Amino acid sequence: MQQRKDCSMGKCSISFASPAKDDIMQIRTYISNVLKNKKAARDTIDIIERAVMSLSEMPERGRKVLDEDIDAQGIRFIIAGNFVIFFRIDAESIIIIRILHNKRNWRELLQGDSKQVKE
């Protein structure tokens, strides 16, 4: 079995694909400006950040996606409050692909995004 360069020693580096960076900004903006709740925005982002950082120690704890096309791309997910964090474990790092509200049509969004994400 081939070991990952950084992940095999117990701590993986984490990077964010552009769509995931956009997701974080949109989540913060929506909760803060549309829902008019700055504290909830901060709390939500904190929950998401803690969940993402927890992947650095145990990336395989994320579940596989129950969709053949998406699973074939090695995409896994974890839940953080009302949000689903989709990621891929690369040879040397974890790449956060999307962070989506659990009520969104994530299959459609991921099928388009994951084909473009090469970061």
Phi, psi and omega in degrees: 000130181281130179269147176283141183306299183272325186286336183291340182267012174100351180216119180262148172280155183236135174229160182244129172289157181308315179300325179291321176299317177297320179302315180300314180297318180293321178298310180300312182297315182298309183293318183288313187266319182279311179277351177058045181222086183296323179295316178297323177298313179298315181298318180295315179296322177299316179300315180296314181297319179296318180296317179298312182296329179295338179292334183299332181267329184217070185295330182287354178290341176295143181276154175284150179280134181275060177211120186305312183296318181287319178298324180298338179270003177077021182277133178238174179211158170225159179260138176224097183063235179269012185241151178246126180257117180260136183211166177230139177267116181268178178301326186235355185200179173250131179249118176280120186267310179212156173228107189236146174298143185295348179265356180282161177278080186292329180301313180296316181295317181290323181299325177282316185290313189295335177287335182267339186280117177234009184290000000 
